[in-house]
Amino acid sequence: MTPPIIVNSPESMVKVRVVTLKDYSEQTLKTLHKVGVLHVEEAKELKPVDRAAIESQRKEVTELATFVNNMLGYLTGKEEVLPEEDVDVVYTRPFPELSREVRSLYTRFAGLYDKAVKTDNEIRELTERKRHLGLLTQFYDLKLKDLEFSGDYLFSRVFVLPAEAYQALRDQIQGYLFESSVATVEEVAVLYLIAKVANRDAIESLIYGGGGRALLIPDGNQSLGGFLNNAETRLQKLEESLSATYQELQNKVRQDVKTLALFKGALAAERQRLSVLSRACEAKYVTSVEGWIPANSAETLVFQLKDSIEYIFVDTREPEDSEEPPTKMKNPAPMRPFQVVVNLFATPKYREWDPTPIVAYSFAIFYGLMTADVVYAAGMILISRFLVVKFLGGTRSEAVMLLQRVLYICGGVGLVLGLLSGSYLGNIHTMFGLGDPSLVAGVQRLLQNPLIFVILALFIGFIHVNIGNVLALIKMVKERNRGAIVAKVGLFSLQFGALYIIRAVMNVDIPSVLGLIVRMPQFSPQVYDVSLYFAIAGIGMIVAGNFIEKGGLGAILWLFDITGILGDIMSYARIAGVGLATYYLATVFNMLGPLFGDLLPFSGMVGVIAGGALSILILVIGHTVNLLLSVLTGFIHSLRLCFVEFLFKFYEGGGRIYSPFKLIKRPPVLVGAKS
């Protein structure tokens, strides 16, 4: 994933609802506390659920699951199938929708399924007749109609019963028979008999009581041998037909296997939910906890809860448009400390840009430029390390730790700029007759020449302010605010037109001014002529945009847009002001130290020692004061530039910080009389 450069988006959140029995509520809360990812919104007790409604739905879920399993049962072999969507996509929809979709899909299988069942039953029955009647061919070659007939005096029938039962009943049955034949296969006796019609009930009663049954004989005049031959041919055709039907069923199942797998998972989850609610009917109520969780932590939470709690239901869903989830920022580690700066202004809303990336660059650069001195920057890092926590009450909270890292980073930027420009307590190297310590003469020129430093600061302001304006324009386009769009485009047009205005009013060429810090070619006269038209068009669009957006009041307020852009850019001159003040104040202290040391009315060694001590004292006090001032003013003015001149243009804020319900394993504890 590409790292954010200007703005970022908060972590995606999902709404979680955890339902469990009252008896498991304490264990559930402890598990949630341990996992530490749920931002709790609501916890409440639910009334008992209607058992009849639950049982009715459980019955329907079982029926639907049977449908799905019947269809999946036609796939040969075991395999893992990954559904096209998450189970939640189906499961979180109303259950009647899931029921309709499963039944609709099953209807397309029903015809083939019924055909397969019918063919399978026919094969089973024909195989049984063939096997059992084939045993009688060793005794007779009768016609099928002779194996089952009933007259006025005699009847014939073929019975199948356990061989063991036949042995026990044989003597009783034989007393009623005129003729009989018995064959045994696989502990099953096949009995063909002829007896009086008058004894039929007695014979059937004995056989049925022993676990026997009458074998159904097909109608027809064909002989027993002919039937067996035809049965073999018929079985081959039926098996071929059944195989073709199975193949067609497999093909249809294969086409919808991912959907069926999705349905199977959703029905299993629904069955689990109903199991929990069914259990809840046995208690007075169940406990429900609702909250928000990062989408990438949902799977972990569900696993932990289901692994720890026997009866629990966990429901997750995407936030609705009307809901405002808490905001969890997801910036890269180097930018993360500057989240505390953004939160000082306002926490971004869930659906709003997180400006932490651009604030990180801006704040660190502004602060570094204002404290571009090796010793002062090192001192600021030491103050951050040893004093910030004490100044903020002695608590090592996450916000305090992030603030410390902000100061470390800003101090690091100031340290690098100090090394490049050769600033060590201002120009203290001159006191010892040392040469220029700067590593890059160009950087020294930028930061120690007042005019160039001011131009650099204004150039930075121009870029920074217009980044904010571009972001504001993108936001307005998304919101379809036509008046604001027109006014903002007019503001950009007016800024290009400023080339003509500055040259005409102040007799200054922008390329000549910027040429002091970067090489720029001179503009041709035509560029200035064109910029005049842009200036006129820009003013017109600003007036029109304000009128569209604010009505008659906009005819006056457009003036503030024009003066505002000028004031915003000029405000960045404070970077040069604070930076130069830090450098020149350090230079003044470097001058005052030896000066006051020389004014002491002592001579000889005493004068040298006393003068040196006084000089050192003045230098230490002066540079300490300057250090504290640079740390404080650098922080305050960097905040102002990021907040007032930048964030106000496009950033609204007003979100809630993601605050998970979590267990701190080793919390710091304040002890003592004042704790």
Beta strands, then each sheet from edge to edge (+ up, - down):
strand 1: 13-21
strand 2: 39-46
strand 3: 149-150
strand 4: 154-162
strand 5: 177-185
strand 6: 188-196
strand 7: 213-214
strand 8: 286-294
strand 9: 312-317
sheet 1: 2+ 8- 1+ 9-
sheet 2: 3+ 4- 6+ 5-
sheet 3: 3+ 4- 7+
end
